[in-house]
C-alpha cells in the first residue's frame, strides 16, 4: 500500500512540475544524491520558505526535495499543511496519509484527522483522531474527536471525548463545551455542575486549546 501511495505522489509531483513548466518556471537540473550536502541545502531552503509562509515557493521546493528523497516525512507533512491552507484537501490528505505510513505518530495522524474533518469525511476523521490518541492522549485531540462525533450527531461519544479532554486540561473553553453537550443530552444536573466548575479559580484557566 505504501508503494502505491508513493507512486501516486510521484504522479502528483510530475503533474505539478508540468504545471510549473507551463507557467514559465525553469526545469530542475540533475538531481543530487540522497543525503548529499546539496539535498540538505534544498531541505533547509524549503523549511525556511515554509516558516515564512511563502506557500507556493515552499511547495515547489518540497516537490524538488521529494524528487530526490521519496520518503522525506517532513516534506510530505509540510506539503499537507500547505495544501490545507489552500483548501486543497484531496492533496493534503494524500500527503498526510503518506507521512503517517512512513512515520506513524500522534502529530502525523492528528494532521490527517484534521484534513479529513475539513474534507467532511467525519468517519475517517474519527478513526485518525483515535489512532493519534493511542500514540499520545491530549486535550486537543479529544476536542477534535468530539467535533467529528458532533458532526454525526453522536452525542454520547461527544460527551465521552469532552470528559476526557476536561480531565487532561480543564480550561474554560473545554468545560463550556462539555456543559453544552450535557445540556443537549438532557443531563441538566451534570450541565449545572460543570457550569459551577467554570466559576472556580482552577477552571478559570486562561489556557486555550487549538481548534
ABEGO torsion letter per residue (X at the ends): XAAAAAAAAAAAAAAAAAAAAAAGBBBBBBBBBBGBAAAAAAAAAAAAAAAAGBAAAAAAAAAAAAAABAABAAAAAAAAAAAAAAGBAAAAAAAAAAAAAABBBAAAAAAAAAAAAAAGBAAAAAAAAAAAAAABBBAAAAAAAAAAAAAAGBAAAAAAAAAAAAAABBBAAAAAAAAAAAAAAGBAAAAAAAAAAAABAAAABABBBBX
